[in-house]
Amino acid sequence: MTRFILASASPARLRILQAAGLDPAVHVSDVDEDALIAEIGSHATPAEIVVALAQAKAESVVAGLDQGLRDDTVLVGCDSMLHHAGALTGKPHTPAAARAQWHAMRGTEAELLTGHCLMRLKAGHVVASESRTVTTTIRFSTPTDSQIDAYVATGEPLAVAGAFTLDGLGGWFVDGIDGDPSSVIGISLPLVRSLLDDVGVSITDLWK
């Protein structure tokens, strides 16, 4: 049976795939996201940046796979960033950055971009690779200053793109979205299914 490898440490991405019938192996990349973004430069579009990050993560994991895992495998790398008020942001990392981001984006709309890179491996080699981005519009509500402080204090927004989640505590502060909800959580099920079709693999053949 074809293996499915998730090239991501994100527990949210893993949960989505498991809930949707897959049993992925997790291999985490060692890509320095900030360094890669700086290398790409400001001339790149937001979609180009998230795809480049997803490709780098997938390539990093493929390079480190044992030969036995290269026999019949599909591998997916992803990266998400928020495009708000002309700026592209990833994980805030610090409480101060998360708090400032929430003060700026409450009551506004933003675009959450998730880049995907899917690689098909057979007989030890990458035989196909497809990359694409999904963009979803997020409509943020207007949490109070104290609510923002309480949310930041949980630590959740520090390690997620855009300083919010849809499927966690941050969901209380999202009024709605236009687009694919799974891509906001971290990996687009419809897009992955489409990319699998492009490389000759049916999603139903990967179900547990």
TINUTI-618607 format. One record per residue (C-alpha): residue number from 1; y, z, x; residue in three letters. Coordinates in steps of 0.02 Angstrom, whole numbers. Layout:
% residues N
+-----+--------+--------+--------+-----+
:   i :     c2 :     c3 :     c1 :  aa :
+-----+--------+--------+--------+-----+
: NUM :      Y :      Z :      X : ALA :
...
+-----+--------+--------+--------+-----+
***
This chain:
% residues 208
+-----+--------+--------+--------+-----+
:   i :     c2 :     c3 :     c1 :  aa :
+-----+--------+--------+--------+-----+
:   1 :      0 :      0 :      0 : MET :
:   2 :    177 :    -38 :     59 : THR :
:   3 :    268 :    114 :    127 : ARG :
:   4 :    444 :    156 :     71 : PHE :
:   5 :    556 :    241 :    199 : ILE :
:   6 :    725 :    316 :    157 : LEU :
:   7 :    839 :    312 :    310 : ALA :
:   8 :    947 :    456 :    250 : SER :
:   9 :    954 :    646 :    254 : ALA :
:  10 :   1030 :    650 :     80 : SER :
:  11 :    928 :    760 :    -38 : PRO :
:  12 :   1015 :    677 :   -186 : ALA :
:  13 :    954 :    504 :   -134 : ARG :
:  14 :    778 :    572 :   -112 : LEU :
:  15 :    782 :    654 :   -284 : ARG :
:  16 :    837 :    492 :   -367 : ILE :
:  17 :    695 :    393 :   -289 : LEU :
:  18 :    565 :    526 :   -327 : GLN :
:  19 :    622 :    539 :   -508 : ALA :
:  20 :    611 :    349 :   -520 : ALA :
:  21 :    428 :    345 :   -469 : GLY :
:  22 :    432 :    326 :   -279 : LEU :
:  23 :    366 :    441 :   -143 : ASP :
:  24 :    477 :    398 :      5 : PRO :
:  25 :    455 :    457 :    182 : ALA :
:  26 :    620 :    518 :    254 : VAL :
:  27 :    678 :    467 :    427 : HIS :
:  28 :    854 :    518 :    475 : VAL :
:  29 :    963 :    408 :    584 : SER :
:  30 :   1068 :    469 :    730 : ASP :
:  31 :   1218 :    359 :    690 : VAL :
:  32 :   1389 :    433 :    728 : ASP :
:  33 :   1479 :    377 :    570 : GLU :
:  34 :   1655 :    419 :    628 : ASP :
:  35 :   1632 :    328 :    793 : ALA :
:  36 :   1562 :    174 :    706 : LEU :
:  37 :   1707 :    169 :    583 : ILE :
:  38 :   1830 :    179 :    728 : ALA :
:  39 :   1736 :     38 :    815 : GLU :
:  40 :   1739 :    -73 :    660 : ILE :
:  41 :   1927 :    -55 :    649 : GLY :
:  42 :   2055 :    -59 :    509 : SER :
:  43 :   2038 :   -246 :    482 : HIS :
:  44 :   1872 :   -225 :    390 : ALA :
:  45 :   1867 :   -208 :    201 : THR :
:  46 :   1796 :    -50 :    121 : PRO :
:  47 :   1640 :   -147 :     68 : ALA :
:  48 :   1615 :   -212 :    245 : GLU :
:  49 :   1629 :    -36 :    316 : ILE :
:  50 :   1500 :     44 :    202 : VAL :
:  51 :   1379 :   -100 :    228 : VAL :
:  52 :   1401 :    -89 :    416 : ALA :
:  53 :   1362 :     97 :    410 : LEU :
:  54 :   1208 :     68 :    301 : ALA :
:  55 :   1147 :    -69 :    419 : GLN :
:  56 :   1174 :     42 :    572 : ALA :
:  57 :   1074 :    182 :    493 : LYS :
:  58 :    931 :     66 :    445 : ALA :
:  59 :    927 :    -14 :    617 : GLU :
:  60 :    930 :    155 :    703 : SER :
:  61 :    780 :    216 :    605 : VAL :
:  62 :    683 :     54 :    626 : VAL :
:  63 :    708 :     64 :    814 : ALA :
:  64 :    627 :    236 :    818 : GLY :
:  65 :    477 :    201 :    707 : LEU :
:  66 :    303 :    218 :    777 : ASP :
:  67 :    203 :     57 :    780 : GLN :
:  68 :     92 :    120 :    640 : GLY :
:  69 :    240 :    132 :    522 : LEU :
:  70 :    292 :    -48 :    555 : ARG :
:  71 :    137 :   -126 :    480 : ASP :
:  72 :    187 :   -141 :    297 : ASP :
:  73 :    349 :    -51 :    258 : THR :
:  74 :    512 :    -62 :    161 : VAL :
:  75 :    656 :     38 :    233 : LEU :
:  76 :    824 :     73 :    150 : VAL :
:  77 :    983 :    140 :    231 : GLY :
:  78 :   1136 :    187 :    128 : CYS :
:  79 :   1313 :    248 :    151 : ASP :
:  80 :   1444 :    299 :     23 : SER :
:  81 :   1632 :    317 :     38 : MET :
:  82 :   1774 :    343 :    -84 : LEU :
:  83 :   1920 :    220 :    -94 : HIS :
:  84 :   2070 :    311 :   -167 : HIS :
:  85 :   2255 :    273 :   -156 : ALA :
:  86 :   2224 :    141 :    -23 : GLY :
:  87 :   2124 :    257 :     91 : ALA :
:  88 :   1937 :    258 :    124 : LEU :
:  89 :   1861 :    430 :    147 : THR :
:  90 :   1688 :    497 :    180 : GLY :
:  91 :   1633 :    679 :    192 : LYS :
:  92 :   1779 :    800 :    209 : PRO :
:  93 :   1678 :    924 :    317 : HIS :
:  94 :   1810 :   1063 :    305 : THR :
:  95 :   1870 :   1166 :    156 : PRO :
:  96 :   2051 :   1118 :    193 : ALA :
:  97 :   2011 :    932 :    188 : ALA :
:  98 :   1907 :    948 :     29 : ALA :
:  99 :   2044 :   1049 :    -57 : ARG :
: 100 :   2179 :    924 :     -8 : ALA :
: 101 :   2072 :    779 :    -69 : GLN :
: 102 :   2044 :    859 :   -239 : TRP :
: 103 :   2229 :    897 :   -260 : HIS :
: 104 :   2264 :    713 :   -225 : ALA :
: 105 :   2131 :    636 :   -336 : MET :
: 106 :   2129 :    747 :   -490 : ARG :
: 107 :   2189 :    652 :   -643 : GLY :
: 108 :   2169 :    484 :   -554 : THR :
: 109 :   2041 :    346 :   -534 : GLU :
: 110 :   1952 :    296 :   -374 : ALA :
: 111 :   1812 :    180 :   -320 : GLU :
: 112 :   1651 :    247 :   -247 : LEU :
: 113 :   1570 :    116 :   -136 : LEU :
: 114 :   1388 :    129 :    -84 : THR :
: 115 :   1324 :     10 :     47 : GLY :
: 116 :   1138 :    -30 :     54 : HIS :
: 117 :   1032 :   -110 :    188 : CYS :
: 118 :    850 :   -148 :    149 : LEU :
: 119 :    730 :   -206 :    284 : MET :
: 120 :    553 :   -274 :    259 : ARG :
: 121 :    432 :   -241 :    402 : LEU :
: 122 :    265 :   -327 :    426 : LYS :
: 123 :    146 :   -329 :    573 : ALA :
: 124 :    269 :   -234 :    680 : GLY :
: 125 :    422 :   -342 :    648 : HIS :
: 126 :    572 :   -348 :    532 : VAL :
: 127 :    536 :   -504 :    431 : VAL :
: 128 :    681 :   -491 :    308 : ALA :
: 129 :    843 :   -394 :    288 : SER :
: 130 :    964 :   -388 :    142 : GLU :
: 131 :   1128 :   -294 :    127 : SER :
: 132 :   1246 :   -267 :    -19 : ARG :
: 133 :   1375 :   -147 :    -90 : THR :
: 134 :   1393 :    -70 :   -263 : VAL :
: 135 :   1565 :    -14 :   -321 : THR :
: 136 :   1587 :    110 :   -464 : THR :
: 137 :   1751 :    171 :   -538 : THR :
: 138 :   1767 :    360 :   -551 : ILE :
: 139 :   1887 :    443 :   -674 : ARG :
: 140 :   1927 :    617 :   -612 : PHE :
: 141 :   1979 :    757 :   -730 : SER :
: 142 :   2116 :    883 :   -693 : THR :
: 143 :   2039 :   1044 :   -628 : PRO :
: 144 :   2160 :   1187 :   -600 : THR :
: 145 :   2203 :   1249 :   -426 : ASP :
: 146 :   2088 :   1398 :   -450 : SER :
: 147 :   1946 :   1285 :   -508 : GLN :
: 148 :   1969 :   1175 :   -355 : ILE :
: 149 :   1967 :   1330 :   -244 : ASP :
: 150 :   1808 :   1393 :   -328 : ALA :
: 151 :   1723 :   1223 :   -310 : TYR :
: 152 :   1770 :   1208 :   -127 : VAL :
: 153 :   1708 :   1386 :    -96 : ALA :
: 154 :   1533 :   1334 :   -152 : THR :
: 155 :   1523 :   1218 :     -1 : GLY :
: 156 :   1456 :   1074 :   -105 : GLU :
: 157 :   1603 :    953 :    -83 : PRO :
: 158 :   1610 :    973 :    105 : LEU :
: 159 :   1456 :    868 :    142 : ALA :
: 160 :   1467 :    731 :     11 : VAL :
: 161 :   1567 :    569 :      8 : ALA :
: 162 :   1732 :    588 :    -82 : GLY :
: 163 :   1712 :    778 :    -93 : ALA :
: 164 :   1623 :    770 :   -261 : PHE :
: 165 :   1453 :    751 :   -341 : THR :
: 166 :   1406 :    677 :   -509 : LEU :
: 167 :   1241 :    768 :   -524 : ASP :
: 168 :   1298 :    940 :   -464 : GLY :
: 169 :   1442 :   1058 :   -486 : LEU :
: 170 :   1566 :    916 :   -461 : GLY :
: 171 :   1506 :    835 :   -621 : GLY :
: 172 :   1610 :    959 :   -720 : TRP :
: 173 :   1767 :    877 :   -650 : PHE :
: 174 :   1723 :    693 :   -680 : VAL :
: 175 :   1782 :    627 :   -848 : ASP :
: 176 :   1681 :    467 :   -835 : GLY :
: 177 :   1627 :    319 :   -731 : ILE :
: 178 :   1622 :    131 :   -750 : ASP :
: 179 :   1468 :     64 :   -663 : GLY :
: 180 :   1300 :    121 :   -599 : ASP :
: 181 :   1278 :    311 :   -600 : PRO :
: 182 :   1135 :    310 :   -475 : SER :
: 183 :   1247 :    226 :   -346 : SER :
: 184 :   1373 :    368 :   -365 : VAL :
: 185 :   1236 :    494 :   -330 : ILE :
: 186 :   1194 :    395 :   -174 : GLY :
: 187 :   1076 :    248 :   -201 : ILE :
: 188 :   1081 :    112 :   -333 : SER :
: 189 :    914 :     90 :   -419 : LEU :
: 190 :    961 :    -80 :   -494 : PRO :
: 191 :   1022 :   -145 :   -327 : LEU :
: 192 :    870 :    -83 :   -231 : VAL :
: 193 :    758 :   -167 :   -359 : ARG :
: 194 :    855 :   -329 :   -336 : SER :
: 195 :    848 :   -317 :   -146 : LEU :
: 196 :    661 :   -286 :   -155 : LEU :
: 197 :    643 :   -443 :   -261 : ASP :
: 198 :    740 :   -538 :   -128 : ASP :
: 199 :    615 :   -487 :      7 : VAL :
: 200 :    462 :   -520 :   -100 : GLY :
: 201 :    417 :   -343 :   -154 : VAL :
: 202 :    406 :   -286 :   -336 : SER :
: 203 :    469 :   -112 :   -373 : ILE :
: 204 :    323 :    -83 :   -490 : THR :
: 205 :    202 :   -104 :   -344 : ASP :
: 206 :    287 :     44 :   -258 : LEU :
: 207 :    272 :    167 :   -402 : TRP :
: 208 :    163 :    318 :   -371 : LYS :
+-----+--------+--------+--------+-----+
***
